[in-house]
Amino acid sequence: MGYGRVPCAVLFLCLFISFCLSYQCLADEVEANQTAQLLIDASKGSGHPIPQTLFGIFFEEINHAGAGGLWAELVSNRGFEAGGSNTPSNIDPWSIIGDESFLIVSTDRSSCFERNKVALRMEVLCNSEGTDICPSGGVGIYNPGFWGMNIEQGKSYKVVFYVRSTGAINISVSFTSSNGLQTLASTNIIASASDVSNWKKMEVLLEAKATNHNSRLQLTTTKKGVVWFDQVSAMPLETYKGHGFRNELVEMLADIKPRFIRFPGGCFVEGEWLRNAFRWKESIGPWEERPGHFGDVWMYWTDDGLGYFEFLQLAEDLGALPIWVFNNGISHNDQVDTSSILPFVHEALDGIEFARGDSSSTWGAVRTAMGHPEPFDLRYVAIGNEDCWKKNYRGNYLKFYDAIRHAYPDIKMISNCDGSSHQLDHPTDFYDFHVYTSANNLFSMSHQFDHTSRKGPKAFVSEYAVTGKDAGTGSLLAALAEAGFLIGLEKNSDVVQMVSYAPLFVNSNDRRWNPDAIVFNSSQVYGTPSYWVQRFFTGSSGATLLNATLQTNSSMSLVASAITWQNSEDEQTNIRIKVVNFGNDSVKLKISVSGLNPNSVKLSGSVKLSGSTKTILTSTNLMDENSFEEPKKVALIQTQLENADKEMTVLLLPYSFTSFDLLEESASLRIGEADSSSISSI
């Protein structure tokens, strides 16, 4: 028996060595052309606390990030309102099953919902018997969703719609393949003429018998008569915490551990014209009653199922603080004069009351009726977006600021005007800083806030990214530059209080902006290298920034930081050292950590660090990107850090982002530990 185990162990060792050659062995064979030293002071009280809110996320309705993405609604243009209020109107992407000899489909303004009056009228000219026989399978309408519905075997989907008719109905509700030939789930709704003479809500639960990632929803019949449909919805029964969000997309966000979420835009908040700007009051209440609107900046219709309430709920579900960006009476092309801005101010105050007011308040009662009696934890609001240079911004801003400060003195307000290089001429708690630029420029901006005044308002870097040819649709080069920039922000976190990447999501079928952090379609999702960079910083918010001095020559492109925190569960101390090598030469880096507690672990007369790991982000080509076919071509690779100590020399690969996680353990935990080695992709 013992003899038989030896070859298995040898075989496993050979397989492991082969697997790790592309990672560890590559690093071992690279000769360092340059050397540098990083001195870290880990003594108690030597660092400064990093804000609890430093790293978060920014959601904008762009690239179909919400409609057809984060919000799990499968039906596009569910209320037939996208074609406008005048009828007849375009019903796209709805299409007709059967030709004009069998049915006539149009729209009219007969809906029972006052804020969205358009409904679909379907006159069926054929029947199941007699001379005008309907085609096999019936006639009707179908909706392909947002570039195909993802219907999965064994999962259940709730379909809801409103219907009325001049006679009895027999409606087949089904999910089919994109060509209608494969039926994935189906049921029939039968009702008498008296039951549907007025609008009636129908609800069915369909369980899929097969999987198809490019499905559609069909409503068909073989019964002659006139039928009206309105507010047709299809949602998977399983959503994130049961709140209507697509599971795998929210899980990607949860893995970043965001401390805040800024929403719902961006330019989406402004609109090209004010008439098309996002208005929070139009996005709350029962989903059937929401009118939806055309986002004229990113040029697509949203039903606003993902509304103000849902954003607040998402923040709560993620354990993040909501940061509400509201319109301040200014769009890209028109603006309200300060003398007329008061109604917009009242709308903002109502929005804060909706989030924070008790159930007895006017808008708190509306929130309670939506199922959330407890107030949301709204502490931050942004007054407009990128409007600082516009004529009426300062005047409008002051009206909002004074009213909110008077009604809610604890609310922190964010100005659109950058105060990093000069003093602002108006009061604020935070100023917004946005940057989209080349890789070299962004990496050089790691020192952007080194000389910013520590007095006055704090910085909110709410939008940053490498764009243009350096970025592609999400390159390693872009991610490394962003990593260097983030390390600079982390080191300046006494003045930079919040940071978020932009944009967050892109549906691969509707790229309005490149690059983005998370790419998805109806059934797949992956993170770009920029997403994986954010994973390096999950432990930073609320940690302590250590004094770290990098000694190198001026020609080297290195940026480094060090943080420490204590686990609440085991009270063990962690030190994370992050280094970006933005040059094409490998670097031998000597790390020296001083100030460690001499009584924590004693082994051979010195403090030792165990259970430590090394995580690296790099690839064979700077322009490498992830894809649905290779979702982790550029991702974090973690290995055990051998011989971790307060004095150690490590190799930094060219164009790489590396973190060293050092765990300072108690002596009792080290007794009996066996040497081990591991490698994994996070």
N, C-alpha and C positions, 0 to 999 in steps of 0.2 A: 504493500500500500504506500509506504513512504517513497519507494522508487518511482512509482507512477506520478507523484506530485512534482518531481524535479523538472521534467520537460515542460509541464504546464507553466511553471513559474518562469522558466527561461523564455518560453514563447511569449508570455505576457510582457516580459522585460523588453524583448526585441520589438514587439508591436509598439510599446510605449515610446521607445527611443526613436523609432521611425516617425511616429506621430509628432513628436516635439521638435524634430530636426528643423522644421520651417520656422520655429519660434526661438527656442533657447539656443540651439546649436548655431543658428545664424548669428545670434548675438555674440556667442563665444568666438566665432571665427573672424568677426570684424575687428580690425585693429583700430584703436582709437588714435585719431590724428591730432586731437587736442585734449587738453586737460583743464579742469576747473575745480573749484572747491565751494561747497555750500556749508556755511556755519549756522547752526540752529541753536538758539537759546531756549531750552525747554524748562527753565526754572520757573517756579510758581510766581505768578504776578508779573512776569516779564512781558507777556503779550497783551492784546486787547480783545474784548469780546466782539465777535462777528454778529451783526443783527440777526434776530430770529427769522427775519423776512427776506434775507438776501436773495435767494434764488427761487424764482417762481416761473409761471408760464403766462403767455399772452395769447388769448384766443381771438381771432378775427374771422368773421364770416367772409372768407375769400377761398377760392379754389374748391368751392362746395365742401368746405370744412365741416359745416354743421348740417345744412340741408343736403342729404345724400352722404353724410359722413358720421360725425359724432352723434347726431340725433338719429335714432334707429328707425324712423319712419321710412317705409319702403316705397310709398306712392309719391310720385312727383306731380305737383299741381293737383293736390287732392280735392280742392274746392272749385276747380275750373275757373279760378279768378286770374290766372297768369296772363290770359289774353286781353285783360282790361275789362272795364265796367260796361262798355258798349257792346251790345249783342246784335247780330251773331258775332262770335269771337273765335279766335284760335284756341283749340283745346290741347295743343301740343304739351307733353308727348303722348297723350292719349291717341289711340288709333281705332279704326273701325274694323270689325270682323263681319265680312259680308259686303256686297256691293249695293248700289243705290236702288236696285230692283227689289231688295229685301228690306232695307231700312233707310231712314233719313235721320241723321244726327245733327243737332244744332245746339245753341245755347240760348237761354232767355233769362229774364230777371225775376224768376218765380220762387227763389229760395226762401225758406222760412227764417233765415238768419239775416238780421238787419244790416250787419256790417260787411256782409259778403253775399250779395243778392244773386249772383250768377249761378245757375244750375244747368245741368246737361239734360236736354230733351231728346229722347230716342223713340221715334215712331217706327214700329215694327210692322212691315207690310206682309209678311209671310206667317204661316201657321204650321202646327204639327200635323194637320189633316186638311183635307179639301184640295182645292186646285193649286193654291200657292203654298207649296210645301217648303219649309225652311231647309237650308243645307244641313247635312249631318253635323251635329255639334252645336247647332244654333247660330244666331247672329248676335252682335252686341259690340262691346268695346273692351279694349285692354290697355293696361299701363305697364311699360317696361321698367318703371322706377328710374333710378339714377344709373343709367348704363347697365341695366340688368339687376334683378333682385337675387340675393343669395338665399336660396331655400335649401335647407339641409335635412336629410332623412332623420326622422325621429323627433324633430323639433316642432313645436307648436307656434302658430301665428294667429293673432287676433285680427279679424277683418271687421271693420265697422263702416256702415254707410247709411245714408238717408235716402228714402225712396217714396215716391207716390205714383199713382197710376189711375187711368180712367177705367180700369177693370181689374180682374184678378191677375196675379202675377205668379210666374214660376221661373225664378232666376237661378241660374247655375253660377256659383262662386267658386273659382278654381285658380290654383297656381299651375302654370304650364311652362314648358320650355319656350325659348324665344320664338320658335316657329309655330307653337301651339300644338305640336304633334305628341308631346309627352305630357301626360297629366301627373302632377306631383301630389296634389291634394285637391279634393273637390267636395262640395255639398250643395244642396238645393234649398232655396228659400221659397216657400209656397204661402201665399196669403190671399184672402178673399178681397173683392173689390171694396168692401166696407172698411177693411183693415187698413187699406192704403189709399183711401180717397183723399186723405190729408197726409202730410209728411210724417213718416214713421222711421224711427231708428232701428236698424237691423244689426245684429252682432253675431258672428259665428267664430268658432275656433277650428282651425284647420291643422291637422297633423300631417307632415310631409312623409310620403312613402318612398321617396327617392331624393337624391341630391342633384341640384343644378344651380351653378353659380351665375347663370345668365337667364333668369326666369322672368315671368311676367304675371300680372294679376288680370284675370278675365271675368267679366260679367256678361253672361249670355242668356238667351232665351229662345224658345221656339213657339212663343205665344204671341199672337197678333194683338196690337194695342199700342197705347202711348205710355211710356214710362219715363219718369224723371229721376235722375240721380244727383246727389250732392254730398260733399264732404266724405269722400271715400278714403279710408285709412287702413293700412296693413302694418302691423308691428310684431316683431318677434316677442313671444311671451317672456323670454329670458332677456332682461336688460340689466345694466349695472345697478345693483341695489334696488332693482324694480322701478327705477326712475326714468326709464326711457332712453338711456344712453347705450350706445353700442359697446358691448363688453370689452372686446380686445383693444379698442381705441382708448378707452378710459384706463385700461390696465397699463398701456404704454405711458400715460400721464402719471399714474400712481407710482410707477417705477422711478420717476424723476424725483419723487417726494417734494412736490412744489409747496412752497409756503404761502403763495398767493396765486390768484388767477385774475388777470386784467381782461376785461370783456366789455362790450362785444366787438370792439374795433378801437382804433383805426379809422381809416377812411370810410368804412361801413357806417360809422356813427354820423359822419358829416354828410355824406351823399354828394353827388355832383350838384344836385339842387336840393334845397331844404324839403321840398315836397316828397322826395324819395329817401329822406334820412330815416334811420331806425328810430322809432318812437316806442318807448317802453310800455305805455298804456295800451297800445294796439297789440302787444305781444303777451298779454296776460289773460286770465280767465279761461273758460272752457276752450279747448282747441278748435272746436267747430265754429266758434264765434270770432276767431281771430281773422282779420281781413287779409293778413299777409302783405307783402310789398315787394316792389321791384328795386333791387339794389343797383342803382345806376352807376356806381363806381366799378364794380366787378361784373356787372351786366348779367345778372340772373335773378330769377324770382325766388323768394323764400316764403313758405307758408307760415313762418314764425312759430312753428311748434317748439323750436328752441328759442324761448323768449326770456324775458328778464327773470321770471321766477325760476326757470330751469337753470339759468346760469348761477343764481344764488344757491340752488340745490346742488349743483355740480361742485361748487366750491366747498360746501359743507361735506359732501360725500368724499372729497379728496383731503379733507382736513386742512384746507387752504383758506386764506382770508380773501374775500371778494374785493376787487377794485373796480368800481363801476365808472366807465367813461360815458358821459352824457353830452348831448349836443348843446352848444352854448349859443345857438342862434346863428351859426355860421356854417356854410357848406363850401364846396370848392368854387361855386360860381355866384352865390348870393348870400347876403348876410342881413340880419335884423339890426336896425339902428338901436343904440343903447337906450334911447328914449322909449322904445317899444318892447324892450326885452323882458318885462316883468312876467308875462304869461309863461315864458320859458323857465324863468326862475321858479315860479310856482310848480311847474311840472317836475323840476328837479327835486324840490322839497317834498312833493308828493311821493316821488320815487324812493326817497330816503325813508319816509314814513311807511311805505309799503314793506321795505326790508326790515325796519327796526321798530315800527310802532306796535303797541300792544293791540290785543284783539278788539278793544273798544274804540280804537281810532278808526277813522274813515278808511284809510288804505290798509291798515293792519287787519281790519275785518275782511277785506278782499283776500289778503294772503291767507288768513285763517280758513276762509271758505275754500281755498285751493288745497287745503290739507296740511298747512304748516302753521299751527297756532303760535309756536315759539318764534321770536324774532330771529332773523339772520344776523350774523356778526359782521355787519358792514361798518368798517372803520375808515375807509379811504374812498375818495371820489376824485376823478380827473375832470377838470372843466374844459371840455373840448379836446381836439386832437390836432396837433401841428398847425395851429392857427395864430401863433404869436405875431407873425408879421402882418396879419390882416388888420384893416383899418379899425374895425369895431371891437377887436379882441380885448384890449385892455379895459375899455369902458364896460363891456359886457361881463368880463371876468370879475371886476370889482363888485358888480351888482350881485353875482352869484356868491362870491366870497363873503360879503357882508351878511347876506341873508342866511347862508348856511352856518356861518360862525355864530350868529345870534341864536338860531334855532337848535343847532347841534354843535356846541363848542368843542366837543371831543373829536369830531370828524376831521381827519387830515386831508388837506386839499392839495392837488397837484396842478401846477401851472404848465402851460405848453412852452414857456420861454426857458431857454437854456441859461442857467446861472453858473456854469462851471468856470467861466473865464471872466465874468464881470458881475457886479452886484445888480440885482433886479430892481426895477422901479415900482414894484407892487408886492404886497405881502403874500407869502405862500409857505406851506410846510415842506413841499417837495417841488423840484423842477424836473421836467421831462427831458431826456437826452436820447436822441435817435441817431444811429449811424449805420449806413449801408455803403460799403466801399470795397476796395481790392484787398487781397490777402496781405500784401506787404504793408499797406496803410493801416489795416486793423491791427496787425501784430505790433507795429510801432506805437499804436495807441495804448499799449499796456501801461504807459506812463501818463495817460491823458489826465488823470486826476491827482497826480503827485503834488502839484502846486496849487490845487484848488483850495479856496478859503474854507477853513473848518468852521467858520462862523456862519450863521444864517441857515437857510433851507438846505435840505439834503438832496442828493441826486437820486433819480429813478431812471435807470437805463432800461427803458421799457421796450425798445426795439433795437436790435443789433444783428448784423449778419454780414458775411462776405458775399458779394453779388458779382455779376458779370462773368467774364470768361474764366476767372479763377474758380468760380463756384460750380459751373455746369448745372446739374440738377442735384448737386450735393456731393462735393468732392472731399477727399482727405485734406488737400491743400487748404480749402476753406475752413475745415474743422480745426486744423492745427493753429491757424491764425486766430480763430475765435477762442481757442483754448488759452493762447498767450494773452489775449485781451481780457479774458475772464480772470486769469490769475492776477493781472494788474488791478482789476476791480476788487477782487477779494482782498488784496493788500491795501486797498484804499477804502475798505468797508467802514471806516469811521465817518466817511462823507457819502459814499455810495451805499444806499440802504436797501435798494431793490434792483434786480436785474432779470430780464426775460428776453428770450430769442424770438425772432419773427421772420416769416410766419410759422405757425405751429403745424398745420395740417395741409395736405394737398391730395385731392382725389386725382389719380393719375389720368383720368379722362378729361380733366378741366384745369390744366396748369395755367393759372393767371399770373403766377409769380414763381420765380426760381431763385434760390433753392428753398426748401422747406424742411422742417425737422422730421416729420412723419409722413410717409407716403402710403396710400391705401387705395384699394378698389372695393368692389362689392364683397369680396371674400378674403382678401389678403392685406397684410400690413407689414411695413418694415421701417426701421429708423435709419436716417442718413447718418454719415459720420458726425454731423453737427449734433444730432440727437445723442449719440454715444458720448460726445464730449460733456454734455450736461450730466450724464450719469457719474462722471468723475466728481461732481460737486454736490452730490446728494448729502454728504455729511457736513458741509460747510456752514449752513445756516445754524446759528446758535452755538457754534464751536468757538474756540479761542485761536486767534491768529498769533503765531509765534514769530519772534524776531528772527528773520532768516537773511543772511548776507551772502550774496553770490559773488565770488571772486573769479574773474575771468578777464580775458583781453577783449578789447572793444570790437574786434571783428567777429566775435561769436554771437550767435542769435539764440541765447538762452534766457528763459524766464522761469522763476521758481518761487514757490511759496510753501509754507508748512503750517498746519493747523493741528490742534489737539482737542480731544473731547473724552468724556468719561461715559461709558455705557451705564445706563440707569439700572440694568438688570444685574450685571456682575461687578459693577464698579471698577472695571478694568480701564486702564488709560490707553487711548489710541493716539498715534501720531501719524498723520498723512502728509507725505511730502510729494508735491506735484512739480514736474519739470517738463517744459516744452523745449525741444531742440528743433529750431526752425531753420537749421542750416543743413548743408549736404555733407557734412563731415560727422563722423561718430565722435563722441566725447567721453573721456574717462572722468567721471565726477566723483570726487572724494567728499563724502558726507560726514560731518562731525556734529553730533548732538551733545550739547552740554546741559548741565542743570537737571539731569534726571535724578529722581529720588534715590539716594544711595541705599536706603533701607528696603526698597521694594523687592529686589531680587539680587541675591548674591551668588555668583557662580564663578569660581576661580578668582575671587577677589574683585570682580567687576560687575557692573550692571549689564544684564543681557536682555535682548529683545527676542521674543519667540512668537510663533503663530503668525508670522509676518508674511505679507504677500507683495507681489509686484504685478502691476496692471499696466498694459501698454496698448496704445492705439497707433498703428502704423500699417503700411502696405508696401507692395513692390513698386507702385506707381503713384505719384502725387495726385493724379487726376482719377484714381480709382473711386468708384461709386458703388453703393449697394443697389440691389434690384430685387424684384420678386423672385427671380431665379437664384440669386445669390444674396440673400438678405443680410448676411453677416460677413460679406467679403471684407469689409472694413468695420471691425467691431472690437470690443475690449477683450483682450486675452490676459487671463490671470494665471500666475504661477506662484509657487511658494518661493519666498525669498530666503535663500540659504545664507547662513552665517550672518544674519542680521545682527548688527551691534551698533553701539553709539559711535563707533568709527568704522566706516566701511567704504569701499570703492565700488562703484557701479558703472555699467556701460550704457550710455544713451545712444540709441541708433539715430542715424540721420533722419530728419523729418519725422519726429515721433513725439508722442505725449505719453509720459510715464508717471505713474504714481507708486509710491512705496508706502504701504500701510504697515506700521510697526506697532506691535502689541506688547505692552509692558505687563508681564504676568507676575503673579505671586509665585513664590518658590514651590508651594505645595502643588500647584498645577503642573509644574514642570517635571515632578518626580514620576518616573515610569514612562515618560513620553518616548515613543519610538520615532526614529528618523523616518521621514516620509517625503515624498515629492508628488506634486499634482499639477495638472494644467487644465484649465477650463475656459470656455467662452461664456462670458456673462450674458 
